């Protein structure tokens, strides 16, 4: 087994010329830096964003840094399954394949609210939306030569519990942190279960999980305390993006299925093999969550 260079950073990424990459939530934070790095290395990058005005501003900023970049914008609201379906259809009409799908977008501890389809906003956006998106893009991923899907989890998944009987948190007092942690555990369960199912199906698509540690982004915008702590303790977003880019592009990433910072508590540091908790490695729970997700979303994965 090759030794992993844990001091890897985006600048070391090999050429991505000829590849098509989709990054959800790429108008800000770590998603912005993922998209910029891929575009800078020659990939045609799709900024899949809910807010088109912010996406346009992000694209303009990227072009000042990388004027030859190929960057397109497509509307995608992960809190609306109809929007996810429409996005998938547009991708099929306009692209022959998708080489890299980065399921990055997310919402963290918002006021209690629901998606257009009636799901609690965090599980609906972070997990159900990305599950549906990945399913819709399977044919395009299958058409690529070396396709990869990277789904972002979080160190918050350590506190997560999946409650299939009340996955929307309607039967108890609303716990925004509990719901966030559940959604991030669901992300990692999905990434690992997708990997197992792809292998059983004989597919050449690779599935990974990743996390950015504690990165200074506007993900924490709903918490005054975290916004104050971000500049003091958070890593720069560009460094927080590195583990995902490693998983999405590096040949050696296949040695492990979950990448993140490997410093203290995995909150910061250089990229390395992130720890997979027993609950995230629970294959029976992953199977049940998969089937439950298909049932409530009406999305049937075709592998």
Secondary structure, DSSP 8 states (H G I E B T S, - for coil): -----TT--GGG----TT-EEEEETTTSHHHHHHHHHHHHTT-EEEEEES-HHHHHHHHHHHHHH-TT-EEEEEE--TT-HHHHHHHHHHHHHH-S--SEEEE-----S-SS-B-TTSSBHHIIIIIIIHHHHHHHTHHHHHTSSS-EEEEE--GGGGG----GGGTT--SS---HHHHHHHHHHHHHHHHHHHHHHHHHTT---EEEEE---SB-SGGGTT-HHHHHHHHHH-B-HHHHTHHHHHHHH-GGGGG-SEEEE-SGGGSSSSEEE----TTTT-HHHHHHHHHHHHHHH------
